[in-house]
Amino acid sequence: MMTMKRSVCLRVSAALLACSAGVVKAGPYVGAQLGYDDYSIGYTDKEPGFGDLDLDGLSASGGAFGVYGGLRFGGEGTFFAVELNAGTGTAEYKETFESESLHVEAGTSYGLGFLVGTEVNAVQLYGRFGAQRTDFDLDDGISNDSVEDETPWGLRVGIGAELPLNESVSLRADWSRTMYDEIVSEDPFSGREFTYEPEQSAFQLGVTAHF
């Protein structure tokens, strides 16, 4: 009797795995995600006659919300996808140094990614490679026109996993690292030059709908 029950359980488990495996199908998809952004910012203040001031380890963090959509090729086993994303966040850094201040705030962001992955035990694992562009508000607190709106491009790499719930819906966990181009701001009156080098780590949890 025990052998029969065990056999039935094994068959049911195998059937469930067979149903869930590979149900992330090829075709278009869209999704929404919530997450957490953590920026590390390198900062250099070059003042003629006074040398350079380098500050490393500056950080800004906050919540993030975004949407994404793409086109996936391949079903079970190896797959490839082209994906667009857009979102915004609340990451902000603000510091006062005696009579001077520094303010960096990240805003809207959008990008293009290429995903390559494979299926492992009914879970879709993938790597990400792409480009991201983010809007930054910068205030060095010194120059007369110190508040600037800059949107540098960055190289984004990452990893993620997608768990199918059925043929149309899946859950996603995604981590990425983005290295942005440096941002250079100059005060035309004093000749001081301010350089920002932001890098972003982002963790997102999302729900994907497949069509």
N, C-alpha and C positions, 0 to 999 in steps of 0.2 A: 504493500500500500504506500509506504514511504517512497519507494522507488518510483511509483507512478506519479505521486504528487511532485516529486523533484523533477521528473521528466516534463510534466505540464508546466511548471514554473519556468524551466529552462526554455521551453518553446515560447511561452508568453514573453519572456525577456528578449528573446531573439527577435520575435515579431515586432516588439516596441522599438528595438534598435533599428530594425530594417525600415520601419515607418519613418523614424526621425532622421535616419542617415540620408544625406543628400537631398533633403527637401528644400534647401536654399537653391532655387532653380535659376537658370539663366534668364536674362531679360532685364527690363528696367526696374528700379526700386527707388523709394524715397524714405526718409527717416527724420526723426527729431532726437536731440540729445541734450543732456545736462552734464556739467562737469566742473572741473577746477583747473584754473590756469595759474602757473607759477613762473614768473619772469625773473631772470638774473640779468642785471644791467651793468655793463662796463661804462665808466664815465671818465672823460678826460677834459680838463680845463687848461687851454694853452693861452697864457697871457704874456704878450711881448714884454721882455725885460724882467719877468718874474719866474720863467720856467713853466713846467707842466705840473698840474695836479691830477693824479690818477686815483680813482676810487673804484675798487673792485668789490664784488659781493653785494651790491645794492640789489634789493629784491622787491617785487610787487606781486601780489597774489589776490585772487578773488574768484567768484563764481563765474560760470560761462553757460551760455545757451546757444544752440545752433541747429541748423537743418542741413540735410545733405541729400543728394540724389545721384544716381549713376546708372550705368549699363554694365551688366555682368555677362561674361562669356564662360561657358562651361558649367556642368552640373556637379555630379559626384566626382570625387578626386580633385585634381588640380583645376583651379579656376583663375580668371583674370577679370579685373573690373576697372573702369574709368569713372572717377567720381568727382563731383563738384560739391563744395561746401560753403556755407556762409553763417556768420554768427556774430555775437557780441559778448563782452565780458565786463567785469567790474574791477579788474586788477589796477592798482594805483600805488605809486610811491611818492612820498612827500617828506622832505627833510629840510631843516633850517640850520645853516652854519653861521653863527653869529648874526651878521646883518644880511646875509645872503640866503637864498632858498633854492631848492631844486624840486621840481614836480614833473613826474612822468605818469601818463595815464594811457592805458590801452583801450581801444574802442572796437569798432566794427572790423571784421576780418572776413576774407574770402580766399578760396584757393582751388587748386586742381590736384588730384591725387591718382596714382596708379597702384592698384592693389593686386598682389599675387599671393595665392594661398593654396591650401590643401585641406582635406578632411581627415580628422583624427578622432576616432570614437564618436562620430556624429557631431563633432564640433568643428566649425570652419575656422582654421587658423590662417592669418595672413600677415604679410609685411606691407608697409606703405612707403611710397616714395613720391614726392611732388613738390609743388611750389605754393607758398602762402603769402598773402599780402595783408598787413594789419595797419590800421590807422592809429597813430600815436599823437597825443597832445603833449608838447614839451614846453616847459617854462623854466629857464635857467635863473630867473629872478634878478637878472643883472642888466641885460641889454634892453634898449627902449622898445624893441619889437620882439619880446622874449617868448611869447606864446606862439608856437608854430604847429601846424597840422602836417604831419609827415606820414607817408604810407610806403614804407620800404618793403621789398620782396624778401622772402626768406626760403631757404631749403628745408623741407620738412621730411623727416623719416619717422617711422613708427612701427608698432606691431598691434595686433588686435585679435579678437575672437568673436565669432558669431554663433549663437545657439538657436537652432530652428525650433519654433513652437509648433508650427504646422507649415503647410505649403505656401502660406501667404505672409506670415509674421515671424520675425526672429528678434532676439535680443543681442545687443552688441556691447562689448567693452573695448575701448580703444585708447592707446597711449601713444603720444607723439612728441618729438623734439624738433623745434624750428630754430634755425640759426639765421637771423636777419642781417641784411646789409647794414653797415654802419650809417648813422645819421649825423651829419655835420651841420652845425648852426654857427653863424658868425655875427658878432656885433660890429657893424660898420663904423661905429664911432670910436670904440676902444681898440679894435683889432683882435679882441679875444675870440678864440674859437672853441666851441663846445662839441665834443664827439660822444655819441651814444652808441653802444653796441648791445642791443637786446637779444636774449635767447629765451625761448619759451618751452616749458614742459606742460603738456595738457593731458588730462585724463578725462575721458568722456564715457558715459553710459547712455545707450540709445535704443530705440525701438524702430525696426525697419519693416516696411510694408513692401512686398514683392508683387509684381504684376505679370 
